[in-house]
Amino acid sequence: MVDDDRAVRFVLATALREAGYEVTGFESAADVLSTLDRGGARPQLLFTDVRMPGDDGLVLLDALKRRLPSLPVVVMSAHTDVASTAGAFRGGAQEFLSKPFDLDDAVALAARALGEGADADALPAAGGDAAGDDDMLIGDTPAMQQLFRAIGRLAQAPLSVLVTGETGTGKELVARALHRESPRARGPFVALNTAAIPAELLESELFGHEAGAFTGAQRRHVGRFEQAHGGTLFLDEIGDMPLPLQTRLLRVLAEGEFFRVGGRELIRVDVRVVAATHQDLEAKVRDGGFRADLLHRLDVVRLRLPPLRARRGDVPRLAERFLQRAAGRFDAPAKRLSRPALERLQAHDWPGNVRELQNVCWRLAALAPGDVIGVVELGDALGAGGAAGVSTGSADGEAPEWEARLQDWVRAKLAAQADGIHAEARERLDQVLLEAALEHTGGRRSDAAVRLGLGRNTLTRKLGARRRGR
C-alpha cells in the first residue's frame, strides 16, 4: 500500500494483516517503483493514495500497468469527484475507495479484488471534494459520492444510460460528465429536450430533413443524431416523446442508421445516447404511453440523481458556488451567507431542487444590500421564488410565517445535534426584538421598552447582556 499519511498506512495495514494478508507500506510512488525495479516481491494487490508528494497515485497506476498489467489496483482519495474517479478507472483501477473509509469495507474490498469474496457487499461512498466548474456536479454527501463513482465507471463503457431524477436535480450535468470523461470526449455533445419541441417538428430535429420534405423545408437540415456523430446525444425528458418517434428512435439505437425526413440516403452514425426523465417510465409502459422495448434499449444502466432535500449537506457548497458565479457575472465581490441564513437554506425542502437554489442565490446576489446575507434577505428571496413570504398570521388560524421559519431553524439545529438550542433561540429573539424596537423609536430606550411591554431596567439589562455576548 502507498500513502504519504503514516496514520492511514498504519491503520489500514494493521486491519489487512489481522485479516491474514502480508502488507508492505510505502510513502511515495518512487519508493514502490524503485522496489519493483530492484526485483522486489511482486504484489498481488495494490492500494494507492492519489495526492502524494512527487508522482501522484494516477501516475503510479499508469507506471504499474506497464510493468504489471494484470495487477489489481485500488485507488484511495479524500478528493472524490467525477474527474478523479473517471481518471482512476480510465487508468485501469479496479476500484475507487473514498476516504474516510470503514476498515471492514477495505478488508472486504481486498478479498473481492483477490477473488476471495465475490459476493461481498458493494462499498459505500464517503465524503470528499467535488469539482466546482460551471458544468460539473458538486457534492460531498454519500449519495453524490456514490453517483461520482458510478459515472467514473460508466464513462469508459459504450453503454446507453438512463438518468432519472426530479426536475432541477441536474440530469444534464450527469450526461455531460459521462461524455467529458469518456473516450468520446473530443467528439460533440449534443443536447435536445424532447418536451420543448412540438411533436410535428421533433422528427426533423432528431433525424434532419431534405429540401422540400414538407412545407417550409427550403434546404437540407442536419438533425441532432448527425450532429452528435462520434460523440454523445443527450435526450432530456424522453418520456414525452410521441409513440411514432419512439419506433424510429428504437431503430437508430438498434442499427445505428436512419433516413432523413423526405430522404432516400441511408445515414449511418456512431452515437452514444444518454436519456433522462423525471417520469416513471415503467408506469408509462403499463399505460401504453412508452414502448417497453425502447425502455430496455435506453435503460442498459440507470443512474438515479437524488433530490436536493435528500442531500442537504451539499447546500452550503452549492450556495457558495452559485454566489461566486453570480459575483463574477456582476463583476462584484461575492456575497456570503450568515450562519442563520445558511441554516435556513439547509432546512428548506427545495421542491425545485438545485435549480431553485441557484435561482435563489442569483436573486440574493442581485438584490441583497450588504455583503453578508441574513435571514430577512433570504426570506425575501425564497418568497420571490414562490415560497410563502413573511406574514403576521391568517384568518383561518394558520401559524404566522416567522413561526414556521423558527420551526425550520430548530429542526436544522436538532439535525445537527446542537446543544443549548433554547438558550440560543431566546438570545436571538431578544436581539431581534430589541433592535427592531430601538430602530422604530430612533434609539429611545424608554419608548422602546414601552412598545415591547418591558420595564426600562429590563431592557437595559438585556442590552448589556447582548453587548457582553458579542
GURO-300665 format. One line per 5 residues: number of its first residue (from 0); their letters; for each residue x, y, z of C-alpha. Coordinates in steps of 0.02 Angstrom, whole numbers, padded with zeros to 5 digits. Example, Ala and Ser with C-alpha at 12.3 -4.5 7.8 and 13.67 -1.06 7.14 Angstrom:
0	AS	00615/-00225/00390 | 00684/-00053/00357 .
//
This chain:
0	MVDDD	00000/00000/00000 | 00057/00176/-00041 | 00006/00330/00058 | 00108/00477/00120 | -00001/00484/00277 .
5	RAVRF	00083/00373/00406 | -00078/00355/00508 | -00176/00292/00357 | -00039/00167/00316 | -00035/00105/00495 .
10	VLATA	-00222/00078/00523 | -00256/00001/00352 | -00102/-00110/00357 | -00150/-00168/00531 | -00326/-00212/00477 .
15	LREAG	-00264/-00307/00324 | -00133/-00402/00424 | -00263/-00451/00553 | -00364/-00522/00407 | -00216/-00631/00360 .
20	YEVTG	-00133/-00529/00223 | 00052/-00487/00210 | 00066/-00299/00187 | 00210/-00186/00137 | 00189/00002/00155 .
25	FESAA	00269/00142/00054 | 00254/00330/00070 | 00283/00376/-00112 | 00262/00312/-00289 | 00450/00322/-00317 .
30	DVLST	00482/00201/-00173 | 00363/00073/-00247 | 00435/00081/-00421 | 00613/00076/-00355 | 00575/-00082/-00255 .
35	LDRGG	00496/-00166/-00406 | 00641/-00117/-00520 | 00764/-00194/-00396 | 00674/-00360/-00412 | 00571/-00350/-00254 .
40	ARPQL	00423/-00465/-00223 | 00280/-00442/-00344 | 00120/-00388/-00255 | -00049/-00470/-00285 | -00145/-00310/-00245 .
45	LFTDV	-00101/-00126/-00227 | -00190/00010/-00127 | -00130/00185/-00176 | -00175/00361/-00124 | -00199/00491/-00261 .
50	RMPGD	-00123/00650/-00191 | 00056/00621/-00131 | 00221/00716/-00143 | 00308/00680/-00307 | 00213/00572/-00430 .
55	DGLVL	00031/00553/-00383 | -00066/00391/-00374 | -00131/00402/-00553 | 00047/00419/-00620 | 00094/00268/-00515 .
60	LDALK	-00057/00174/-00583 | -00001/00208/-00761 | 00177/00151/-00725 | 00119/-00007/-00638 | 00002/-00054/-00780 .
65	RRLPS	00151/-00051/-00897 | 00255/-00161/-00781 | 00118/-00273/-00710 | -00035/-00258/-00822 | -00136/-00388/-00727 .
70	LPVVV	-00106/-00313/-00554 | -00270/-00258/-00473 | -00258/-00081/-00405 | -00371/00009/-00281 | -00358/00198/-00288 .
75	MSAHT	-00393/00291/-00125 | -00431/00476/-00107 | -00517/00602/00005 | -00550/00705/-00151 | -00688/00608/-00235 .
80	DVAST	-00761/00687/-00391 | -00807/00634/-00566 | -00637/00680/-00639 | -00534/00585/-00512 | -00642/00429/-00512 .
85	AGAFR	-00651/00427/-00702 | -00463/00454/-00713 | -00434/00307/-00597 | -00547/00189/-00692 | -00482/00250/-00859 .
90	GGAQE	-00306/00211/-00798 | -00357/00033/-00756 | -00402/00041/-00572 | -00512/-00100/-00511 | -00597/00004/-00376 .
95	FLSKP	-00601/00180/-00304 | -00604/00193/-00114 | -00662/00359/-00043 | -00583/00424/00117 | -00628/00413/00258 .
100	FDLDD	-00675/00231/00237 | -00729/00091/00353 | -00587/-00032/00384 | -00704/-00181/00369 | -00756/-00119/00198 .
105	AVALA	-00574/-00100/00146 | -00535/-00279/00201 | -00690/-00343/00109 | -00633/-00248/-00045 | -00462/-00333/-00035 .
110	ARALG	-00548/-00502/-00028 | -00653/-00461/-00182 | -00505/-00394/-00279 | -00409/-00555/-00244 | -00558/-00662/-00292 .
115	EGADA	-00596/-00716/-00115 | -00763/-00632/-00087 | -00862/-00605/-00245 | -01025/-00592/-00150 | -00966/-00456/-00030 .
120	DALPA	-01073/-00301/-00020 | -01028/-00152/-00126 | -00929/-00017/-00037 | -01024/00138/00017 | -00952/00300/-00045 .
125	AGGDA	-00885/00427/00078 | -00863/00615/00075 | -00734/00717/-00017 | -00709/00866/-00131 | -00802/00882/-00292 .
130	AGDDD	-00764/00987/-00441 | -00841/01158/-00445 | -00836/01210/-00628 | -00994/01279/-00705 | -01035/01117/-00797 .
135	MLIGD	-00982/00999/-00659 | -01079/00913/-00522 | -01047/00967/-00343 | -01075/00857/-00193 | -00993/00792/-00035 .
140	TPAMQ	-01136/00684/00029 | -01131/00494/00016 | -01268/00492/-00116 | -01168/00605/-00231 | -01004/00515/-00197 .
145	QLFRA	-01087/00352/-00249 | -01150/00437/-00407 | -00975/00502/-00448 | -00904/00327/-00434 | -01039/00259/-00549 .
150	IGRLA	-01005/00395/-00677 | -00820/00360/-00669 | -00851/00178/-00711 | -00985/00205/-00843 | -00890/00341/-00935 .
155	QAPLS	-00775/00208/-01007 | -00912/00087/-01059 | -01004/00109/-01227 | -01174/00083/-01147 | -01337/00179/-01156 .
160	VLVTG	-01377/00264/-00991 | -01545/00321/-00922 | -01532/00462/-00794 | -01683/00482/-00681 | -01723/00614/-00552 .
165	ETGTG	-01840/00756/-00512 | -01843/00914/-00615 | -01699/01029/-00571 | -01581/00898/-00500 | -01450/00917/-00637 .
170	KELVA	-01478/00769/-00753 | -01393/00856/-00900 | -01238/00882/-00791 | -01230/00694/-00768 | -01240/00670/-00956 .
175	RALHR	-01103/00799/-00984 | -00992/00715/-00855 | -01015/00546/-00939 | -00965/00624/-01105 | -00821/00728/-01037 .
180	ESPRA	-00737/00578/-00953 | -00769/00455/-01096 | -00664/00408/-01248 | -00789/00516/-01346 | -00738/00674/-01254 .
185	RGPFV	-00662/00751/-01411 | -00823/00722/-01506 | -00978/00832/-01496 | -01100/00836/-01351 | -01274/00875/-01419 .
190	ALNTA	-01424/00901/-01304 | -01609/00902/-01350 | -01758/00924/-01234 | -01891/00821/-01321 | -02028/00903/-01218 .
195	AIPAE	-01979/01077/-01281 | -02001/01036/-01467 | -02175/01024/-01546 | -02215/00845/-01593 | -02231/00887/-01778 .
200	LLESE	-02054/00960/-01780 | -01967/00835/-01666 | -01936/00706/-01802 | -01846/00835/-01909 | -01745/00895/-01759 .
205	LFGHE	-01687/00718/-01721 | -01658/00649/-01895 | -01649/00801/-02007 | -01743/00830/-02170 | -01712/00854/-02355 .
210	AGAFT	-01759/01010/-02451 | -01942/01004/-02499 | -01983/00867/-02373 | -02127/00972/-02308 | -02195/01149/-02321 .
215	GAQRR	-02061/01271/-02268 | -01916/01148/-02289 | -01818/01254/-02413 | -01649/01170/-02386 | -01573/01015/-02308 .
220	HVGRF	-01568/01012/-02118 | -01445/00903/-02023 | -01527/00825/-01869 | -01460/00801/-01695 | -01405/00622/-01725 .
225	EQAHG	-01292/00675/-01868 | -01229/00823/-01766 | -01181/00704/-01624 | -01086/00580/-01736 | -00933/00520/-01642 .
230	GTLFL	-00996/00594/-01480 | -01143/00592/-01361 | -01327/00636/-01388 | -01422/00685/-01231 | -01611/00665/-01245 .
235	DEIGD	-01695/00752/-01099 | -01874/00715/-01046 | -01877/00559/-01154 | -02042/00509/-01075 | -02131/00645/-01175 .
240	MPLPL	-02077/00577/-01345 | -02227/00532/-01458 | -02252/00346/-01490 | -02219/00353/-01680 | -02050/00434/-01648 .
245	QTRLL	-02010/00305/-01515 | -02016/00174/-01653 | -01892/00271/-01761 | -01779/00301/-01612 | -01779/00116/-01572 .
250	RVLAE	-01715/00077/-01747 | -01574/00202/-01734 | -01520/00132/-01566 | -01526/-00045/-01633 | -01449/-00019/-01806 .
255	GEFFR	-01358/00148/-01796 | -01441/00206/-01958 | -01590/00308/-02018 | -01662/00411/-02161 | -01686/00598/-02152 .
260	VGGRE	-01866/00654/-02167 | -01906/00651/-02353 | -01737/00571/-02392 | -01681/00410/-02475 | -01499/00410/-02420 .
265	LIRVD	-01465/00292/-02276 | -01369/00388/-02141 | -01255/00291/-02025 | -01200/00366/-01860 | -01093/00318/-01710 .
270	VRVVA	-01178/00400/-01563 | -01190/00360/-01378 | -01364/00403/-01315 | -01393/00463/-01137 | -01578/00489/-01098 .
275	ATHQD	-01658/00571/-00947 | -01830/00584/-00871 | -01920/00637/-00713 | -02065/00519/-00753 | -02098/00339/-00704 .
280	LEAKV	-02065/00255/-00871 | -02118/00084/-00808 | -02289/00158/-00768 | -02296/00238/-00941 | -02257/00068/-01018 .
285	RDGGF	-02401/-00010/-00921 | -02517/00130/-00979 | -02463/00111/-01160 | -02377/00280/-01170 | -02199/00214/-01190 .
290	RADLL	-02128/00066/-01284 | -02060/-00072/-01172 | -01926/-00120/-01299 | -01866/00061/-01310 | -01856/00071/-01120 .
295	HRLDV	-01749/-00086/-01117 | -01637/-00015/-01253 | -01613/00151/-01161 | -01606/00079/-00986 | -01450/-00028/-01002 .
300	VRLRL	-01384/00063/-00848 | -01486/00179/-00739 | -01417/00322/-00635 | -01532/00399/-00506 | -01497/00579/-00459 .
305	PPLRA	-01556/00617/-00281 | -01664/00770/-00244 | -01581/00912/-00151 | -01684/00880/00007 | -01602/00708/00015 .
310	RRGDV	-01428/00785/00017 | -01447/00942/00122 | -01263/00933/00169 | -01220/00990/-00007 | -01322/01151/00007 .
315	PRLAE	-01180/01259/00082 | -01056/01217/-00056 | -01186/01236/-00192 | -01243/01404/-00124 | -01064/01466/-00110 .
320	RFLQR	-01030/01413/-00288 | -01185/01498/-00357 | -01147/01659/-00262 | -00969/01659/-00330 | -01032/01630/-00506 .
325	AAGRF	-01157/01772/-00490 | -01023/01888/-00422 | -00916/01850/-00573 | -01060/01891/-00688 | -01098/02053/-00596 .
330	DAPAK	-00912/02097/-00581 | -00934/02120/-00393 | -00866/02041/-00233 | -00951/01877/-00188 | -01080/01890/-00051 .
335	RLSRP	-01085/01764/00090 | -01222/01689/00196 | -01236/01716/00382 | -01245/01561/00489 | -01433/01580/00524 .
340	ALERL	-01465/01607/00338 | -01365/01452/00295 | -01461/01351/00423 | -01622/01415/00347 | -01564/01362/00174 .
345	QAHDW	-01525/01188/00236 | -01695/01172/00319 | -01789/01219/00160 | -01867/01073/00064 | -01813/01136/-00109 .
350	PGNVR	-01957/01072/-00216 | -01865/01145/-00366 | -01703/01060/-00315 | -01533/01129/-00367 | -01610/01242/-00499 .
355	ELQNV	-01717/01326/-00365 | -01564/01352/-00254 | -01470/01427/-00400 | -01611/01549/-00435 | -01620/01600/-00253 .
360	CWRLA	-01433/01633/-00247 | -01439/01739/-00404 | -01581/01842/-00330 | -01481/01865/-00171 | -01326/01916/-00267 .
365	ALAPG	-01425/02046/-00362 | -01541/02114/-00228 | -01466/02087/-00054 | -01399/02258/00004 | -01248/02202/00107 .
370	DVIGV	-01102/02085/00087 | -01173/01966/00217 | -01343/01890/00180 | -01456/01871/00331 | -01617/01778/00364 .
375	VELGD	-01725/01928/00316 | -01646/01946/00143 | -01653/01758/00121 | -01838/01755/00165 | -01873/01886/00033 .
380	ALGAG	-01777/01786/-00097 | -01867/01625/-00055 | -02032/01714/-00061 | -01992/01785/-00232 | -01971/01608/-00295 .
385	GAAGV	-02147/01559/-00249 | -02121/01508/-00068 | -02227/01581/00067 | -02175/01757/00112 | -02170/01841/00280 .
390	STGSA	-02341/01859/00358 | -02412/01901/00528 | -02545/01767/00528 | -02701/01719/00433 | -02886/01721/00458 .
395	DGEAP	-02901/01533/00458 | -02788/01516/00608 | -02629/01458/00521 | -02466/01494/00610 | -02376/01653/00553 .
400	EWEAR	-02229/01629/00436 | -02100/01678/00566 | -02155/01530/00673 | -02134/01413/00525 | -01959/01482/00498 .
405	LQDWV	-01920/01461/00682 | -01976/01280/00669 | -01861/01256/00518 | -01717/01331/00616 | -01749/01215/00764 .
410	RAKLA	-01761/01062/00651 | -01594/01108/00571 | -01514/01128/00743 | -01585/00962/00803 | -01525/00875/00645 .
415	AQADG	-01351/00946/00678 | -01360/00880/00858 | -01330/01054/00927 | -01339/01091/01114 | -01417/01240/01204 .
420	IHAEA	-01547/01270/01070 | -01674/01350/01187 | -01548/01474/01259 | -01486/01521/01086 | -01663/01546/01022 .
425	RERLD	-01707/01657/01171 | -01549/01760/01145 | -01585/01784/00961 | -01766/01828/00993 | -01714/01961/01117 .
430	QVLLE	-01588/02029/00994 | -01716/02042/00853 | -01847/02123/00965 | -01727/02249/01040 | -01650/02301/00876 .
435	AALEH	-01819/02320/00791 | -01893/02419/00935 | -01744/02536/00952 | -01743/02564/00764 | -01929/02605/00771 .
440	TGGRR	-01908/02730/00914 | -01749/02810/00848 | -01644/02736/00988 | -01755/02798/01131 | -01745/02660/01260 .
445	SDAAV	-01894/02716/01363 | -02009/02717/01213 | -01938/02550/01153 | -01970/02472/01324 | -02150/02533/01323 .
450	RLGLG	-02182/02465/01148 | -02110/02296/01197 | -02203/02289/01362 | -02042/02287/01462 | -01977/02391/01604 .
455	RNTLT	-01836/02511/01559 | -01717/02422/01678 | -01758/02253/01598 | -01724/02322/01425 | -01559/02399/01485 .
460	RKLGA	-01508/02233/01563 | -01545/02139/01404 | -01447/02264/01302 | -01299/02242/01418 | -01309/02054/01404 .
465	RRRGR	-01315/02068/01216 | -01157/02175/01212 | -01065/02056/01328 | -01117/01912/01214 | -01033/01999/01069 .
//
